Amino acid sequence: MENARPTWVRRCSGPRGTRWAAVTPGARPSRLPWLSTLVVAIVVTAGSGFAGHQQPGRLPVDSPARALLIGGAALLLGRHRFPRTVALGTAAVTAVYLAAGYPYGPVFLILALGGFAAVVAGHRTVAWCALGGVWVSQVLVAHWLYGALPPHHGPGSWGQELLALVWVVAVIALSELVRVRRERLAKADEERAAAERRRADEERLRIARELHDVLAHSISVINVQAGVGLALLDQDPEQARTALTTIRDAGKEALGEVRQVLGALRAPGEAPLAPAPGLDRLPELTEQARHAGLAVDLTTEGSRAALAPGTDLAAFRIVQEALTNIVRHSGSRTARVLLRSLPGVLEIRVDDDGPAASGAGEPSGGGTGLVGMRERAAALGGTVEAGSRPDGGFRVRARIPLGGAPEPGRGPEKAAPDVPEEES
């Protein structure tokens, strides 16, 4: 239906240049096109006077003719707000002007602008009827009603009417081309804005994952070591000192990584001051876990090639989050980490023998650890499976394509619905 189309289209200016964009239905521009309308009124009034000298069979431009021309041009002030009314109004003015016997010429500019505004606003039927109505009225006057109108001295030329018809079709065709182009530009702007919003959302989620992984791991280590330090403060001061040293080191590392993330936010586009962590830092990670009371057995299978920075970071964070979950939620003090390099795929497996620590099965306020792991893997076309093993332990298994694209024939995988998950 015609009313379902955009009310009209306006011109928008921005830092990237000037573009045409669709206005929300019901919206209205705040300014009227005074300058362009004034120019049209002057051109039409003056031009029609000159055109009259070349058409001896037509009446000269007098006061009623000037009133019609100025009135038709004045209607163009509302061509953006009321395009249908303006199209019909300019058509009526043009039809009366020609039926009265005044000269052909610039008057058609008023008609063309009125129809043009209606077409680009989406009111195509109204514009076609307005332009076609003027042509039909001219044919009727020139070939059948000329006897009732004193200025006309006989039937007109059909060649002239054919030329007028071609002109009407050309105006409609040009208007349609402009309308289609503006709609495409408006759609492209909307898609560009949507893409920018998606990128902003993805960046926000990435930063949230980074902060979660850094803080969850470090705070878990600090929490465990604080408990050890408090328990041994009187009985074994040296061991308590070691626990406090571990707390200091974990806090220092967490602050450094948080500063790096926040620094990237404050200075977008600049390279980070420190390299992002990767699998080469697994020895540091296992050492931190050991200080937190968790012995980590790290095994590597296959020849691991150099990883892309995003893949390397994702693999490190997945191992880090899995070990953090064991520290927080498992009664096991031993974890096994397996890195297996397969053709085109890096497989990560982290196991603990359980059982779950007391309170681990209680709701933790909506943890996001496993969600973050899955998001990291999915961003690279990989998958993460997590769940309890039949022997009572817990396993996290991730598969990350080394090319950063989904593996052929593999869709997103999820843990079985009956497998309980533990999240930080």
N, C-alpha and C positions, 0 to 999 in steps of 0.2 A: 504494500500500500504506500501511497505517496507520503502520508504523514509519518511513516516509520523512518523516513530518511532524516539525515541531519538537518536542523533548522536552516543553517547557512554555514558558509565557510569563511573564515577570516584569516588575515595575514599576521603571522607571528614573527617577531624579531628576537634574536638571541645571539650569544657569543659565536655560534657556528654559522651565522648568516640568517637570511630571511627565508622562512618556509611557510607553506600553507598548511593549516591544521583545521580539522573539523571542530566546531564549537559544540559543546554539550547542548542537547535540545532544551529550549527554554531560555538559553543565555542570549544576551543582547549586547552589542558593542556600546561603548560609552560615548563615542564621538561620531558625529555625522560627517559625511564626505563633502564638506562645504566647498573646498577649493576646486576639486574636480568637477563638481556640479556647476560652479560659477564659470569655469572654463568652457564646459559643454554649452551652457546657455549663451555665452558670447559667440562661440563658433557657429552655433546653429542659427542664431538670429542674424549675424552678419553674413554668413555664408548663404542663407536663403535669399537675402536681398540681392546678392550678386548672381545667384542662380536664376532669379526671376528675369534678369536681362537677357538670358540666353533661351528663354522659353516664351515666345510671344503668344502662344495659345493659352497660357495660364495667367491667372490674376496676379497683379503685383503684390508684394508683401506690404500689407497695411497694418493698422492698429489691431484689428481682430486676429490677424495672422500672427503678429508678434505676441499677442496675449496667449495664443495657443502654444507657440514655441516656448515661451518663457514658462508657462504653466507645465508643459510636458517636461522641461528640464528640471523644474522645481520638484517634480515627483521623484526624480532620481535621488534626492536626499534620503529617501527612505528605502533605497533598493537593498540595503543590507538587513534592515530590520523587518521590512514587509515586502519581500521580493515578489510574492504572488500579486499583491495589490498594485505594486508599481508596474509589473508586466502588463496587467490588464489595463491600468490607467494610461500608460504610454501608448498602448495599442489603440485605445479609444481616441486619444488626442490625435495620433497620426491618421487614423481613419477619417476623422472629421476634417482635419486639415486638407487631406487629399480630395475628399468629396466636395469640399468648398471650392476646389479649382486652383489652389495655391501651388506654387512651383515645387517640382521634385527637387531633391538634394539633401542637405544636411539633416532634414527632419528625420531621415531614416536612422541617424546616429542615436537619437533618443529611443526609438523603437528597439534598436540592436542592443543598447545598454540595458534596457529594461528586461528584454528576453534573456540576455546573457546572465544577469544577476539571478533570475529565476532558475535557469538551468543549472548553474554551478551550485546553487543552494539545494538542489535535488527536486525542485518542483518542475519537472520536465513537461508534464502534461499541460500545466497552465501556460508554460512558455510556448509550447507548440500551438496551443489553441490561440494564444494572443497573436503570434506572428502569422499563423495561417488565417486568422480572422481578418487581419488587415489586408492580406492578399485577396481573399474572397470578396471583401467589400469593395476593393479597387476594381476587381473584375466586373462585379455587378454594376458599379457606377459607370465604368468605361464602355460597357457593351449592352446594358439593358436599361439603366436608369438615367442615362445622359440627357434624355429628352425632358425630364422633370427638373433638371438642374441647369439653370441658365448659363453658368460659365462653360459648360461642355457643348461643343459644336458638332459632335458626331462620335461614332464609335471609335474606340482606341485601337491601337495595333496589338495583335496577339503576340508578336515578337517582343513587344515591350513587357507584356504580362509574363511571358516566359522568362525574360531576364529578371523580372522581380521575383519570380518563384525560385530561380537559381540563387538569387541573393538571400532569400529567406532560408533556404536549405543550407547555404554556406554559413550563415550566422548560427544556426542550430548545431551544425557539425563542429564548428570552432568551439562553441560553448560546451558541447559534450566532451571534446578533447581536454579542455581546461578542467572540467569537473572531474574527469577520470584521473588526470594527473594530480590534482590536489588531493583526491581521496587516497591515491597511492602514497603520496608524501605524508599525509596524515597517518596512514597505517604504518609507514616506515618509522615515523617518529614514535608512535605508540610501542612498536616492537623494540625500538632502541631503548626507550624508557624502561620497558619490562625487562630487557636484558641487563640494564644497569641495576635495576632492583634485585634481579637474581644474583648478579655478581656481588652486590653489597650483602645480601643474605648469606651467600656462600662464604664470604670473607668473615662475616660475623660468627658463623658456625665454626670456621676454622680457628679463629682466635679463641672462641669458647672451649674448643677441644684442647688447644694448646695449654690454656690456663688450667683447665681441669686436670690434664695429665701431669703437668708440672706440680701443681699444688697438692693434688691427691697423693702422689707418690711421696713428695717431701714431707707433707704433714703426717702421713702414715708412719714414715720412719721416725719423725720427731716424736710422735705420740708413743710409739713403742719404746724408744730410747728414754723418753721422760719417765715412763713407768719403771724401766730398769734402774734408772738413776735414783729415783725416789726409794725403791726397794733396797738398794745397796748403799745408800748414802752413809749409813752408820756402820754397816757390817763390812763393806769392802769399798772404801773411798776411792781406791785406784780404778776399780771397775766403773764406779759412778763417774769418775773423771772421763773415762773413755766414752761413756754414754753421752756425757755433755759435749765432748769433742765432736761426736757423730752428729749431735743436734746442731751444733754450730756449722759444721760443713754442709749439712743438708739444707739449712736455712740460707746459707750463703749461695749455694747453687740455685735454690729456688728463686732467690731475689735476682740473681743474674739473668736467669731465663725470663722472668717476668719483666725485667727492665728491657730485655731484647724485644719482647712482644709489644710492650708499650711504646718503645722507641720507634718501631715500625709504624705504629699508629700516628705518632706525632710527625713523622717525616716520611709521608708516603712517596714511593718511587725510589727511595735511597736503599742501597744495599745494607743488610744487617751488619752490625759491628762484629758479630761473632758467627761462625758457621753453625747451621742447624745441626742438632745432634743426630747421629746415625748409628749403625750397628757397630762401628769401630769403638763406640763408647760402652759397649756391653760389659767389658771388664769393670768399668767404674760402677755400672748399675748393679752387677752381681756383688761387688764389694759393699755397696750401700745396703743391699739386702742382707749380706752376712752380718753387718753391724746391727741390723734390725732383728737378728736371730733366725734368718732364713738362709740355709745353705742352698746354693744354686749350682746344679750340674749342667754346664753348657756344652752342647755337642753340635758339631758342624759336619754335614754330609755333602759331598759334591764340591766342585770347584766354584766358588762364588765369584762371579764377575763384578766389576764396578757397577753400582746401582745409581740410578738417577736420584737427584736430591730428594724429590718428593717420595719416591719409593723407599729410600733409605730412612727418611724421617718417620714415615708411616710404620715401617717394620720395627724401628726402635720404640716408638710409642706403644705399639701393640704389646711388645714384650714387657715394657715398663708397667703398663696398666694391668697386665695379667699377674705380674709379680706383686703389684700393690694390692690386688684383690686377694692374693694368697696370704699376704701379711695381715690384712684386715679381717678376712672372713674364714680362713682355714686354720685348723688346729695343727696342720702339718708344718714341720720346720724344715722340710726339704722340698725343693722344686726342681723339675727337669725341663730344660729349654733345648729344643731341637730346631736347628736351622738346616733345611734340606733344599739344595739347589737342584731343581728339575729343569728339563728343557723349556725355557721361556717362562718358568714359574718359580717363585720363591715360596716355600712352605714353612710356616712357623707353627711349632707345637709347644705348648706350655702345660705341664702336668704337675699336679700335687696329689698326694695320697689321702688327703683329708684326715679326719672328718671335719665337718664344718665347725667353726668355733662357736661357743655359746653366744646366742643372740644374733648369729649370722643369718639365720633364717627369718628373722623379724624384718618387718618393713624398715627400710633405711631412709625413707623420705624421698624416694624416687631417684635412685642413682642413675648415672648416665655413662658409666664406664664402658659397658659392653656396647651401648648405643654408639659411643664415640669410636670404638674399635671398628664396628661395622661401617660407620660413615667413612672412616679413613680408607678402609679396604675397598668399599664401593666406589669411592672417588677415583680409584685406579683400576676399576674393573674387576676387583677381587671379592672374596667372601670371607666371612668369619663365622665359625660354628663354636658354640660354647655350651657345655652341659656336663652333668654328672656321669661318671664312668660306672660300669656295672660293679666294680670292686669298691665303690664308695668314694673314690677320688673325684677330681674335677679336671676337665681338659678344655683348653682353648686352642682351636686350630684355625689358622688363617692361610689363605692362598692368594698371593698377589702376583698378577702377571707382570713380568719384567718390562714388557713393552708399554705398560700403562693403559692397555685396552682389554676389554672383556675376553675371556678365553672362548674360542669357538665352541658353540654347542652347550655352553654353560650359562644358566641364568642365575639370578640372585638366589642364594641359599639362606635358609633360616634354621635355627635350632628347632628340634622337634618340640611340639607344643606341650608335651608332658614332661619336659626336662626342666627342672628348676634352674634358674640363673641367678648368679650373685653379681651384683654391680656395686661399684664404688659410688 
